[in-house]
Every structure is written in C-alpha cells, then in structure tokens.
Amino acid sequence: GAPLWEPRTLGADVSTPALVGDRGYTAVGTEDRTAGHVVALDLTTGETRWRDDTDWYAYSPAVGGDTLVVAGERRRDGHRVGGLLRAYDTESGDVLWTQETETEPGGVALVGDRVIATSGTELFELR
C-alpha cells in the first residue's frame, strides 16, 4: 500500500492509463479542450519515458502489442470540428500514423493488427 513515487500533475484532464508491464500510457487534455499531450510513464519510478504535445484534445489510450492508439478531437472557435486517431510506437513514442474522422472517436480497442473504434453512430476498423 505504500506509494512508489510522489504523484505529479500532468495536465487538466488526465485519462485512465493503459498499462502494460512497467509502463503506463495516458492522454492529457487542456481545460479548453483545444490541445493536449500523450505520455508514457515508467511505473516503477514515475518518470516520463516520452511525451508528444498535440494541437488536439487527447483521450482514450489503448495498447496492443507494440502500438498505442489514442483518440482525440479537434476544436475551432470552441466547437468540435472533427476527430482523429493517432498510433504510436510504445517504446520510442514515434508517431506511426494519424487518421482523421468526421466526428470525435469514442472507444478504441486493438486486436492483433486491427484498430476497432467508434465515432458518432459508427463502428469502424483500421488496419
């Protein structure tokens, strides 16, 4: 029950992390929902392994194998104008791909080499 490291502030709106081994991956959004960042944390020390600052509001991380996928939304003048999904290499944090969507994505699941996501009333698959 003893803490391993002191908690620290990552941002205004921190998602529930996706956990694999000694790593935690989380998405953080700003209060105005216009930007954010994606963070990989070492769970044994609490140190940041890598970070990607985004010009979109990041949320809903999911991990499968060596890939992290994070959902997000874009805003302009306080209004949602679309969404996106972005994939990262879990070790390096390198961006593997980004897929724009017309509406903001909801849930994300990784199954093998497939990404299953929801967006509005649709369920779709990316490979």
C-alpha positions in Angstrom: 0.0 0.0 0.0 3.0 2.4 0.1 3.4 4.8 -2.8 6.3 4.1 -5.1 6.7 7.7 -6.2 5.1 11.1 -5.5 2.0 11.9 -7.6 2.5 14.8 -10.0 0.3 17.0 -12.2 0.3 16.0 -15.8 -2.4 18.4 -17.0 -6.0 19.5 -16.6 -7.8 16.3 -17.8 -5.9 13.0 -17.5 -7.4 9.8 -18.9 -7.3 6.5 -17.3 -4.0 5.0 -18.3 -3.4 1.9 -20.5 -1.0 -0.3 -18.6 1.5 -2.8 -20.0 4.3 -4.2 -17.8 6.1 -1.4 -16.1 4.7 1.3 -18.5 1.6 3.4 -18.3 0.3 5.4 -21.3 -2.1 8.3 -20.7 -3.7 11.1 -22.7 -4.0 14.5 -21.2 -6.2 17.4 -22.4 -6.2 21.1 -21.6 -9.2 22.7 -19.9 -10.3 24.4 -23.1 -10.2 21.1 -24.9 -8.0 22.5 -27.7 -4.7 20.8 -27.1 -3.1 18.1 -25.0 -0.3 15.5 -24.9 0.3 11.8 -24.8 2.7 10.5 -22.2 4.5 7.2 -21.5 5.4 6.8 -17.8 7.7 4.4 -16.1 5.5 2.9 -13.4 8.5 1.9 -11.2 9.8 5.5 -10.9 7.0 7.8 -12.1 9.4 9.3 -14.7 8.2 10.3 -18.2 9.7 8.0 -20.8 8.4 10.1 -23.8 5.8 12.8 -24.5 4.0 14.0 -27.6 2.4 17.5 -27.4 -0.6 17.7 -29.6 -2.7 20.5 -31.1 -5.8 18.4 -30.4 -7.6 17.2 -27.3 -6.2 13.7 -26.5 -8.1 11.0 -24.6 -8.9 7.2 -24.5 -5.5 5.4 -24.9 -5.4 1.7 -25.8 -2.4 -0.6 -26.2 -2.0 -3.7 -28.3 1.5 -5.3 -28.8 4.0 -2.5 -29.5 1.3 0.0 -30.6 -0.5 2.7 -28.6 -3.6 4.3 -30.1 -5.1 7.5 -28.7 -8.4 9.1 -29.7 -8.8 12.8 -29.9 -10.9 15.7 -31.0 -10.2 18.9 -32.9 -11.8 22.2 -32.0 -12.0 25.6 -33.6 -13.6 28.6 -32.0 -14.8 26.5 -29.1 -16.7 24.0 -31.4 -15.8 20.4 -32.3 -14.7 20.2 -36.0 -13.7 16.5 -36.1 -11.7 13.8 -34.5 -8.7 11.7 -35.0 -6.9 8.5 -34.0 -3.1 8.5 -33.7 -0.9 5.5 -33.3 2.5 5.5 -31.5 5.4 3.1 -31.1 5.1 2.2 -27.4 8.9 2.2 -26.9 10.1 5.3 -28.8 6.9 7.4 -28.9 7.3 7.8 -32.7 4.1 8.6 -34.5 3.1 5.6 -36.7 0.0 7.1 -38.3 -2.8 9.6 -37.8 -6.4 9.0 -39.1 -8.8 12.0 -39.3 -12.5 11.3 -38.6 -15.6 13.5 -39.2 -16.9 13.1 -35.7 -14.9 12.5 -32.5 -14.0 8.9 -31.8 -15.3 7.2 -28.7 -13.9 3.8 -27.6 -10.8 2.3 -29.1 -9.7 -1.4 -29.0 -6.7 -3.0 -30.5 -7.0 -6.6 -31.7 -4.0 -8.1 -33.5 -3.1 -5.7 -36.3 -6.6 -4.1 -36.3 -7.9 -1.0 -34.6 -11.6 -1.0 -33.8 -13.1 2.3 -32.9 -16.5 4.1 -32.6 -17.2 7.6 -33.9 -20.7 9.0 -33.5 -23.1 6.2 -34.5 -20.5 4.3 -36.5 -18.2 1.4 -35.6 -15.2 1.0 -37.9 -11.9 -0.9 -38.4 -8.5 0.3 -39.3 -5.5 -1.9 -40.3 
